Amino acid sequence: MKPRHLIIVIGVIILVHLIVILACFSGGGSSSPAGQDDKTVSSTSYSYISAARKKVAAENTEKADNTVSAVAEKEPEPAKEKHILDLKFPALRYTHALSGNIPEIPESAGARAGILVDADTGTVLWEKNGRKAFPIASMTKIMTSLIAYETILNAGSNLSLQTSVPVTAAAQKIGGSQVWLDVRESFTLEELLLAVAVKSANDAAYLVAEYLGGGDVSTFVHRMNVRAKELGMLHSRFCNPHGLPGSSSSQDNVSSPEDMVILAEQSLRYPKLMEWASTVTADFRKPGVKGHLKIVNHNNLLPGRRYPAIGVDGLKTGFINRSGYCVTVTCKRNNKRLIAVVVGFDSARNRDLFVKKLLNWGYPRTEDPASALVQSRKKAAEIAVRKKTVKSAKSGRKKPASRTNKKRKK
């Protein structure tokens, strides 16, 4: 081979090698190790970003799940209890009131005082000493419960029905109707107020007043008297929160039948108070716990009690010697509300049976109280004539001459 040809061949070989070497180092080799490494790095980078996002997403999802779970686990908040009803009670009107004893109900003679009111219209259907003050005994507890509950509902109060109240030595000593409180115990305000309404517990009433009075019962009693004035109870005086008699009549709690109607109307505005007042039986202290009591409502006119009267849903009985047997009754029939108050009966039975008849007498009169009053007065006149006739007949009879066996003188 000629030298000239050999140089050409070597140059071609060198050129081919150069082309191969340049091809190896060019950017187009997707099959090159360098390209594979870049792809691997790139893939690793994307994987890292994806994992980070997934972590954040997972954390957000977990938070969301926890929030949903919390909402699901949390019991739905019940609608706020309507603590007070927007009830309007008109002023009492005596235009068609039958006064004194009721001719159609002879048992009315057993009442020292009383009243029957159509609460929807303010019409007084019957009254007997309706504006005169008499001892009211445990009917006092209507005011005690009202003051206590209004205090709990006060916007500035940190109290609730579940507020725990420790029993004090003073409360433990209160006698009469009681739930036998012990200084080693504590009860919620709701438990105590239920005992006041159902069992007429004097010790519970005292403890509530003592606690809400900041340790001073007289402070609570002062509020009772202030509230009475605010409500327009003009013939009322409170000396204690339970209604037990004072050492003299001047220390008894007193009110008039009319005032007690006003107090009952205020209580009707609070569903909770009426719930307690209409409770027939309840447990005081849990069953099985030492001292457990099955307390029974003293109001025998409630459903399931001794003398049930249709529609009766409250309110409170009472008795001390100076008051006789008394009661304030709320009743609703066919959407018509009547309130009855009587004091001075000689027995709980006579009181209850009279009030039952009084309600049955009163409801028909609400349709036309004016005509009903005319009929009652006519009935009263007939009875008066009959009594006069009988009395005249008795006094007109000649007494038979008395026979004596006198010995004749010889």
C-alpha positions, 0 to 999 in steps of 0.5 A, spaced: 500 500 500 502 506 498 504 511 503 499 516 501 493 511 501 495 508 508 495 515 511 488 516 508 486 509 511 489 511 518 485 518 518 478 515 516 479 510 522 481 516 527 475 520 524 470 514 525 473 514 533 472 521 534 465 521 531 464 515 536 467 518 542 463 525 540 457 521 540 458 518 547 459 525 550 453 528 546 446 530 550 442 525 545 444 519 549 438 517 552 441 510 553 447 513 556 448 512 563 449 519 565 441 520 562 439 514 566 442 517 572 438 524 571 432 520 570 433 517 576 434 523 580 428 526 577 424 521 579 427 521 586 425 528 586 418 528 584 417 522 589 419 526 594 415 532 592 409 527 592 410 524 598 411 531 602 404 533 599 401 526 601 403 527 608 400 534 608 394 532 605 394 526 610 395 531 615 389 535 613 385 529 612 386 527 619 385 534 622 378 534 617 376 527 620 378 529 627 373 535 626 368 531 623 369 525 628 368 530 634 362 533 631 359 526 630 361 524 637 359 530 640 351 530 642 348 535 638 346 541 642 339 541 644 335 547 643 335 552 649 330 550 653 324 556 653 325 557 661 319 562 661 313 563 657 310 569 654 304 568 658 299 575 659 294 574 665 289 580 665 287 584 671 282 580 676 275 583 675 270 582 680 264 584 676 261 577 675 264 574 682 259 570 686 261 572 693 260 568 700 258 561 700 256 557 694 249 555 694 250 549 689 256 547 693 254 547 701 261 545 702 263 552 701 261 553 708 267 550 710 272 555 707 274 561 711 276 564 704 277 562 697 277 564 690 276 561 683 279 565 677 278 564 670 286 566 668 285 567 661 280 573 662 281 575 669 274 574 671 273 572 678 267 567 678 267 566 686 270 569 692 270 569 699 274 574 703 278 574 697 282 580 699 283 578 706 290 576 709 290 569 712 296 564 714 298 560 708 303 555 711 306 551 706 303 555 700 309 559 702 313 554 698 311 557 691 314 563 692 320 560 695 321 556 689 319 562 684 325 566 687 330 560 687 329 559 680 329 566 678 335 567 681 338 561 677 336 564 671 339 571 672 343 573 667 349 575 672 348 568 676 353 563 675 348 558 678 345 552 675 340 547 677 346 542 678 350 547 683 351 542 689 349 545 695 352 542 702 347 541 707 348 545 713 347 544 721 341 549 721 338 546 715 338 539 718 334 541 724 328 544 721 322 539 722 315 538 720 315 535 713 322 533 711 327 529 707 332 528 713 338 532 710 344 530 713 350 535 714 355 529 711 351 530 704 350 535 698 345 535 693 343 539 687 339 545 687 334 541 682 334 535 687 332 540 693 327 544 689 324 538 687 323 536 694 320 542 696 315 542 690 313 534 691 314 533 699 313 540 701 320 539 705 321 544 710 329 542 711 330 543 703 326 549 703 331 552 708 337 550 705 335 553 698 334 559 702 340 559 706 344 558 700 341 563 695 341 568 701 349 567 702 348 564 708 343 568 711 336 566 710 333 573 712 336 575 706 332 571 702 326 572 705 327 579 704 327 578 697 321 574 697 317 580 700 320 585 695 318 580 689 311 580 692 311 587 692 313 587 685 308 582 683 302 587 686 301 582 692 298 587 697 296 583 702 302 578 703 308 578 708 313 572 709 317 571 715 320 564 713 321 560 706 318 554 709 311 556 712 312 553 719 308 557 724 312 562 728 311 563 735 305 568 734 301 569 729 304 575 727 310 571 725 306 567 720 307 567 713 300 570 710 297 572 704 290 573 701 287 568 696 287 574 690 295 574 692 296 567 691 292 567 684 297 572 682 303 568 685 300 562 681 300 566 675 307 568 675 309 560 676 305 558 670 310 562 666 316 557 668 315 550 665 320 547 670 316 550 676 310 547 673 313 540 672 316 540 679 309 542 681 305 536 677 310 531 679 306 525 683 312 521 685 320 522 685 326 519 688 330 523 693 337 520 694 338 514 689 335 507 690 339 503 694 343 509 697 342 510 705 336 514 706 333 513 699 326 516 699 320 515 695 317 522 695 309 523 694 306 529 692 301 532 697 296 535 692 291 529 692 288 532 686 293 531 681 292 525 676 294 518 680 292 521 687 287 520 692 282 525 689 284 526 681 281 532 678 281 533 670 286 538 668 289 539 675 297 540 674 299 544 680 300 547 685 301 547 692 298 545 699 299 547 706 297 546 713 298 549 720 293 550 726 292 557 724 291 556 717 287 550 717 288 546 710 289 550 704 291 549 697 292 553 691 290 549 685 292 550 677 287 547 672 287 546 665 281 543 661 280 544 653 285 550 653 281 554 659 285 555 665 282 556 672 286 557 678 283 556 685 285 558 692 282 556 699 284 556 706 281 554 713 278 547 712 278 542 717 281 536 714 285 535 707 279 531 705 274 536 705 278 541 702 280 537 696 273 534 695 270 541 695 276 544 690 274 538 686 267 540 686 269 548 685 272 546 679 266 542 676 262 548 678 266 553 675 268 551 668 261 551 665 260 558 668 266 561 664 262 561 658 257 566 660 259 568 667 253 574 668 248 569 667 251 564 671 251 569 677 244 571 676 242 563 676 246 562 683 243 568 686 236 566 684 238 559 687 241 562 694 234 566 694 230 560 694 235 556 699 234 562 704 226 562 703 226 555 704 231 555 711 226 561 713 220 557 712 223 551 716 225 555 721 218 558 722 215 551 722 219 549 727 218 555 732 211 555 731 210 548 733 207 548 740 211 544 745 206 538 748 205 539 756 209 536 760 206 531 765 208 530 772 205 525 777 204 528 783 201 525 789 194 528 791 193 530 798 189 526 802 
